Amino acid sequence: MVSVIDGRKTTDEDLTGAVTGRKAGIVHLTHNDLDAAGADAIHRMKYGTITTIFSSVGRYSAIFALIAALPGKEDVLSISDLGYQSGIEETVKAAAENGWRIEWRDHHRWTDAEADGVRPHCALLHIDTSVCATAIAARDLMPGDAKAIKVARLVCDYDLWKKEDPQADVLGQVTQRRQHLTYVRNLLAQGKVTDRRVEGIYAEIRAGMDADIGASIRQTKIYGKKYRIAFAPLHGYPSETAHAIRDAMKTDIEVIVSANGRFSIRSVPPVSHLIARQYGGGGHPNAAGGTFSFSLIDRFLFWLLKRNRHFNDLARIAETI
């Protein structure tokens, strides 16, 4: 097993087996989106077949702790596109003491204190908020390589919301369906950005996207005084839904909420990451994610009314940051 996409059906035994069964001297722990696929493609351009674990932001600290407890044998544990979380320095220290050489590449915002707490235990800590994680990996691992540059440029276009390359949107949409993550990764590792399979998947996605976004817009609730804050249930495509709501309703902040309490937040003011950190998440100033702790009554009210008490709390936090 060389790639694991962590999810509800993934067990700790799956993760442990992938790490302990590694054939190359590197394990790559990364996020589970297009930027992660791009960063892993760069790693594979450099190292060939490696062990990769794709993780959500909410799960990665637990997975990191699991890996840290396994013998590193002086192999590299490369972490990319995953930001600082409270207390993570203890896991980094434990991993280093257990024989892992940690290389961490990230484009999320860290405070100086956070970086200073992690850096002593890393062979490399490379943080650059101006580019995507794929670009950081390309600069470090494949400097000057034409294929790596091509992949990094495309991924950054999507991940940083530049909207200059239509093909970036195609791959961004396709990788939101996690079952296609490794296929897109393998394509990018060859320096390719599309093929018939990708185009077919995208055509299928587009057919239902407009209906899903329309449903979210119709169920949107507006909060706030200082900012115009939209809360909407997720039917699919959080980034695109947020864009559509902003265009239609002239909002400042958009919070797209899943039935389980996880949310994506987009904002005109650079506060998304600060808000998300209050809910166990993080991200970028204008795009981040976190999780509401939904009780049974919260879930019921969200299902019935498309709102609950957490929306007032987030609006209050947003307007006092």
C-alpha positions in Angstrom: 0.0 0.0 0.0 1.7 3.3 -1.1 -1.2 5.8 -0.8 -3.8 6.1 1.9 -6.7 8.6 1.7 -7.8 8.9 5.3 -11.5 8.8 5.8 -14.3 7.2 7.7 -13.4 3.7 6.5 -9.7 4.1 7.2 -8.4 2.4 10.4 -5.2 3.1 12.4 -4.1 -0.3 11.2 -4.3 0.9 7.6 -2.1 3.9 8.4 0.3 1.9 10.5 0.6 -0.7 7.8 1.3 1.9 5.1 4.1 3.5 7.2 5.8 0.3 8.5 5.6 -1.3 5.0 7.3 1.6 3.3 9.8 0.6 0.6 11.5 4.0 0.1 13.1 6.1 2.8 10.3 8.7 2.9 6.7 9.0 4.1 4.7 12.0 2.8 1.9 13.3 5.1 -0.2 15.9 3.3 -3.7 17.4 2.9 -6.4 15.9 0.7 -7.0 18.4 -2.1 -5.4 19.5 -5.4 -2.5 21.3 -3.6 -1.8 18.0 -1.8 -1.9 16.0 -5.0 0.4 18.5 -6.6 2.9 18.4 -3.7 2.8 14.6 -3.8 3.4 14.6 -7.5 6.5 16.8 -7.0 7.7 14.3 -4.3 7.3 11.4 -6.8 9.1 13.3 -9.5 12.0 13.4 -7.1 11.9 10.1 -5.2 9.7 7.8 -7.4 7.1 5.6 -5.6 6.8 6.6 -2.0 4.3 6.1 0.9 1.7 8.9 1.0 -1.0 9.6 3.5 -3.7 12.2 2.5 -5.4 13.6 5.5 -8.0 16.2 6.4 -6.9 19.2 8.5 -8.9 17.9 11.5 -7.3 14.4 11.4 -3.7 15.2 10.6 -2.5 15.8 14.2 -3.7 12.3 15.3 -2.2 10.7 12.2 1.1 12.6 12.8 1.1 11.3 16.4 0.6 7.7 15.2 3.5 8.0 12.8 5.7 9.7 15.4 5.3 6.6 17.6 6.6 4.3 14.9 10.4 3.8 14.4 11.7 6.4 11.9 15.0 4.6 11.1 16.4 7.9 10.0 13.8 8.1 7.1 12.2 11.4 6.0 8.8 12.3 7.2 7.8 15.0 4.8 4.7 17.1 5.8 3.2 19.5 3.3 0.1 21.8 3.0 -0.7 21.2 6.7 -0.4 24.1 9.1 0.4 24.5 12.8 -2.0 23.1 15.4 -1.9 23.7 19.1 0.5 21.3 20.8 2.0 19.9 17.6 5.6 20.7 18.8 5.4 17.8 21.2 4.5 15.5 18.3 7.4 16.9 16.2 9.8 16.4 19.1 8.6 12.8 19.7 9.0 12.0 16.0 12.5 13.4 15.9 13.5 11.4 19.0 12.1 8.3 17.4 14.3 8.6 14.4 12.3 10.6 11.9 14.0 13.4 9.9 11.1 15.9 9.5 10.8 18.2 6.5 7.8 20.5 6.8 6.7 22.6 3.8 3.6 24.8 4.3 2.0 28.0 3.0 -0.4 28.7 5.8 0.3 31.4 8.3 2.3 30.6 11.4 3.3 32.9 14.2 7.0 33.3 15.0 6.4 31.5 18.3 4.7 28.6 16.6 7.6 28.2 14.0 10.2 28.6 16.8 8.6 25.8 18.7 8.7 23.4 15.8 11.9 24.3 14.0 14.5 22.8 16.4 13.1 19.4 15.8 12.9 19.6 12.0 15.6 19.0 9.4 13.7 21.6 7.3 10.8 24.0 8.0 9.9 26.0 4.9 6.9 28.4 5.3 5.9 30.7 2.4 2.5 32.2 2.4 2.9 33.8 -1.0 2.6 30.5 -3.0 0.9 27.1 -2.7 2.5 24.1 -1.1 3.2 22.5 -4.5 5.3 25.5 -5.4 7.3 25.2 -2.2 7.9 21.5 -2.9 8.9 22.2 -6.5 11.4 24.9 -5.4 13.0 22.6 -2.8 12.9 19.2 -4.5 12.9 19.9 -8.3 14.4 23.4 -8.8 14.3 24.6 -12.4 12.5 21.5 -13.6 10.0 22.4 -16.4 7.4 19.8 -15.4 7.5 20.8 -11.8 7.2 24.5 -12.6 4.2 23.7 -14.9 2.4 21.7 -12.2 3.1 24.3 -9.5 1.8 27.2 -11.6 -1.4 25.3 -12.3 -2.0 24.3 -8.7 -1.3 27.7 -7.3 -3.8 29.2 -9.8 -6.5 27.1 -8.2 -5.4 27.1 -4.6 -4.7 30.9 -4.4 -7.9 31.7 -6.2 -6.2 33.4 -9.2 -8.7 32.1 -11.7 -6.4 32.6 -14.6 -6.1 29.0 -15.9 -9.4 27.2 -16.7 -7.7 23.8 -16.5 -6.8 24.5 -12.8 -10.6 24.7 -12.0 -11.1 21.4 -13.8 -8.5 19.6 -11.6 -9.7 21.4 -8.5 -13.2 20.1 -9.0 -12.2 16.6 -9.9 -10.0 16.3 -6.8 -12.9 17.3 -4.5 -14.1 13.8 -5.2 -11.4 12.1 -3.1 -11.6 8.9 -5.1 -9.9 10.7 -7.9 -7.1 12.2 -5.8 -4.4 9.6 -6.6 -5.3 9.5 -10.3 -4.8 13.3 -10.6 -1.6 13.0 -8.6 -0.3 10.3 -11.0 -1.2 12.5 -13.9 0.6 15.5 -12.5 3.7 13.4 -11.6 4.0 12.8 -15.4 3.8 16.6 -16.0 0.3 16.2 -17.6 -2.7 18.3 -16.6 -5.6 16.5 -18.2 -6.8 13.5 -20.2 -10.1 12.0 -21.4 -10.9 10.5 -18.0 -10.4 13.8 -16.2 -12.5 15.7 -18.8 -15.2 13.1 -18.5 -15.3 13.4 -14.7 -15.5 17.1 -15.0 -18.3 17.1 -17.4 -20.3 14.9 -15.0 -19.5 17.3 -12.1 -20.6 20.4 -14.1 -24.0 18.8 -14.8 -24.9 18.8 -11.1 -22.9 21.8 -9.9 -25.3 24.6 -10.8 -28.2 22.8 -9.1 -26.2 22.2 -5.9 -25.0 25.8 -5.7 -28.5 27.1 -6.4 -29.9 25.1 -3.5 -27.2 26.5 -1.2 -28.0 30.1 -2.3 -31.7 29.6 -1.7 -31.1 28.4 1.9 -28.5 31.1 2.8 -29.0 33.0 6.0 -27.4 36.5 6.5 -25.9 37.6 9.9 -23.7 40.4 11.1 -23.6 44.2 11.3 -19.9 45.1 10.7 -19.7 42.5 8.1 -22.4 40.9 5.9 -21.9 37.2 6.8 -23.6 34.4 4.9 -24.2 30.9 6.3 -25.3 28.3 3.8 -25.6 24.5 3.9 -23.2 22.6 1.7 -24.7 20.7 -1.1 -21.3 20.4 -2.9 -18.4 22.5 -4.1 -17.7 24.8 -1.1 -15.3 27.3 -2.9 -17.6 27.7 -5.9 -20.7 28.1 -3.6 -18.9 30.8 -1.6 -18.0 32.6 -4.8 -21.6 32.4 -6.1 -23.1 33.7 -2.8 -20.6 36.6 -2.8 -21.5 37.5 -6.3 -25.3 37.2 -5.7 -25.6 38.7 -2.2 -22.6 41.1 -2.0 -21.4 39.4 1.2 -18.1 40.0 3.1 -17.8 36.5 4.7 -19.3 33.2 3.5 -19.5 30.1 5.8 -20.5 26.9 4.0 -21.6 24.3 6.5 -21.8 20.5 6.2 -24.3 18.4 8.1 -21.6 17.1 10.4 -20.6 20.6 11.5 -17.5 21.0 9.3 -17.4 24.3 7.5 -15.4 26.2 4.9 -15.1 30.0 5.3 -14.2 32.6 2.7 -13.8 36.3 3.5 -13.0 39.6 1.9 -11.3 40.9 5.1 -8.3 38.8 6.0 -9.8 37.1 9.0 -10.8 33.6 7.8 -7.8 31.8 9.4 -8.4 33.7 12.7 -12.0 32.7 12.9 -11.3 29.1 11.9 -8.7 28.7 14.7 -11.5 29.3 17.2 -13.1 26.1 15.8 -10.2 23.8 15.8 -9.2 24.6 12.2 -7.0 27.0 10.3 -6.1 28.1 6.8 -5.4 31.4 5.0 -6.5 35.0 5.7 -9.2 34.7 3.0 -10.0 31.0 2.9 -10.0 28.5 5.8 -12.0 25.8 7.5 -13.0 24.5 10.9 -15.7 22.4 12.7 -18.7 23.4 14.8 -19.4 21.0 17.7 -22.9 20.0 16.7 -25.1 18.6 19.4 -28.1 16.5 18.4 -30.4 19.6 18.7 -27.9 21.6 16.6 -28.0 19.0 13.9 -31.8 19.0 14.0 -32.1 22.8 13.8 -29.6 22.9 11.0 -31.5 20.3 9.1 -34.9 22.0 9.7 -34.1 25.7 9.7 -30.6 25.8 8.1 -29.3 27.7 11.2 -28.4 27.1 14.8 -26.7 28.8 17.8 -23.2 28.4 16.3 -23.9 30.9 13.6 -24.5 33.7 16.1 -21.3 32.8 17.9 -19.2 32.9 14.7 -20.7 36.2 13.6 -19.8 37.7 17.0 -16.3 36.4 16.8 -15.9 37.7 13.2 -17.0 41.2 14.3 -14.7 41.4 17.3 -11.4 40.1 15.8 
